[in-house]
Amino acid sequence: MKVVIDEEKCVAAGQCVAAAAEVFDQRDEDGIVVLLNANPPAELADDVRQAAAVCPALAIRIEE
């Protein structure tokens, strides 16, 4: 699994961090998503998929 984010689409809602804090964070200055791990381990796959699903801006893409 590879995670790709589009910072331009991000609206700083923080849903990704709530779903998968091990993979996503937010910048302090504006709340835009920060990708902590572009290739998360298999045990985090469900959380990452959930994060992508709840992103209101569809800023997270998953490549299997």
ZIMO-V576630 format. One record per residue. PHI is phi as a letter, one per 30 degrees, with the letter a starting at -180 (none if undefined). OMEGA is omega in whole degrees, 0 to 359 (* if undefined). BURIAL is + if it has 24 or more other C-alpha atoms within 12 Angstrom, else -. Layout:
phi=PHI omega=OMEGA burial=BURIAL
phi=PHI omega=OMEGA burial=BURIAL
This chain:
phi=none omega=174 burial=-
phi=b omega=180 burial=-
phi=c omega=178 burial=+
phi=b omega=178 burial=+
phi=c omega=176 burial=+
phi=c omega=182 burial=-
phi=e omega=181 burial=-
phi=d omega=180 burial=-
phi=d omega=187 burial=-
phi=e omega=179 burial=+
phi=c omega=174 burial=-
phi=i omega=180 burial=+
phi=d omega=177 burial=+
phi=i omega=180 burial=+
phi=d omega=180 burial=+
phi=d omega=179 burial=+
phi=d omega=179 burial=+
phi=d omega=183 burial=-
phi=d omega=185 burial=+
phi=a omega=183 burial=+
phi=d omega=179 burial=-
phi=d omega=185 burial=+
phi=c omega=184 burial=+
phi=b omega=173 burial=+
phi=b omega=178 burial=+
phi=b omega=176 burial=+
phi=d omega=181 burial=-
phi=d omega=187 burial=-
phi=d omega=183 burial=-
phi=b omega=177 burial=-
phi=i omega=181 burial=-
phi=d omega=183 burial=+
phi=e omega=174 burial=+
phi=b omega=180 burial=+
phi=d omega=181 burial=+
phi=d omega=183 burial=-
phi=b omega=182 burial=-
phi=d omega=180 burial=-
phi=b omega=184 burial=-
phi=d omega=179 burial=+
phi=d omega=185 burial=-
phi=e omega=182 burial=-
phi=d omega=177 burial=-
phi=c omega=186 burial=-
phi=e omega=181 burial=+
phi=d omega=178 burial=-
phi=d omega=180 burial=+
phi=d omega=177 burial=+
phi=d omega=178 burial=+
phi=d omega=179 burial=+
phi=e omega=179 burial=+
phi=d omega=182 burial=+
phi=d omega=183 burial=-
phi=c omega=180 burial=-
phi=d omega=183 burial=+
phi=d omega=182 burial=-
phi=c omega=183 burial=+
phi=h omega=183 burial=+
phi=d omega=182 burial=+
phi=c omega=177 burial=+
phi=b omega=179 burial=+
phi=c omega=176 burial=+
phi=c omega=183 burial=-
phi=d omega=* burial=-
